[in-house]
Amino acid sequence: MHQMVGPLPGPCRCGSSSAPSCPFFFIHYMNERYQAMLEQLQSLGLNPNSFVASVKDLQNENFMLKEACKKEHSEKEDLHE
């Protein structure tokens, strides 16, 4: 069984020559980073479950605004010609 020893990055007891090359080390490390990110979102008052949807909505709105600006800029150029 794989067990992490001490804080990351710590050696793995699986017998790997180095902890970073151990897939269990990587999974543990990524899980800790994910948990830290969830805690940061919650500390900002954001719901982690709806965060991805909110980001996608903002990206879509940003795209629509950029398209509207391009269209307006193009129309202004046409008027000046």
N, C-alpha and C positions, 0 to 999 in steps of 0.2 A: 504494500500500500504506500502511496506517495504522501508525504507529509512535509509541509514547509517548516523550516527551522528559522526562527527569528524573523525580523522584518524583511520585506523585500528589498533588494534581491538577496535571498538567502539560499544556502545550498539545499538540494533536494536529496532525500534519503533513498531515491530510487536507484542510485548507483550511476547516474549520469555523470560524465566527466565534468560538466559545468551546468549550473542551474538554468541559465538562459536557453540552453539547447534542449531542455526537458519540456515536452509538450504540456505536462501537468503544471509546471512552473508558469508557462505562458498563459494557460487558462486561468490560473489563480491570479496572476498579475492583471490580466484583462478584466476579470470579475471585480477586483478591488478598484480599478479605475472607473468601471461602470457604476459601481456603488457610490463612489465619490462624486461622479457627475450627477447622479440622481439626487444626492444630498444637496448639491449646489443648486439644482433646479428648484427643489423644495424650499430652500432657504430664500430664494428669490420670489417665492409665492407662485411658482409655476407648477402645473400638473404634468408630471413626466409622461403620463399616458396620452395627453393631448398635445404635448410639445411638438412632436413630429408633424402633426396635422397643422399646427399653428405656423411652423416654419414653412411648410409647403404653401399655405395660404399667403403668407408674406412674400414668398418668392413669386407666386402668380401675380399678386398685386404689383410687385416691382416690375415684372415683365410688361404688364398692361400699361403701366405709367411710362415706361421707356418707349413702348410702341406709340403711345399717344404723343409723346414729345417728338419722336421722329416724324410722325405724320404732320404735326403742327409746323415743325421746322421746314419740312418739304413744301408745305403749302405757302409758307412765308417766302421761301426762295422763288416759288413759281410766281408770286405776286410782284416780286422785285424785278423780274425779267421782262 
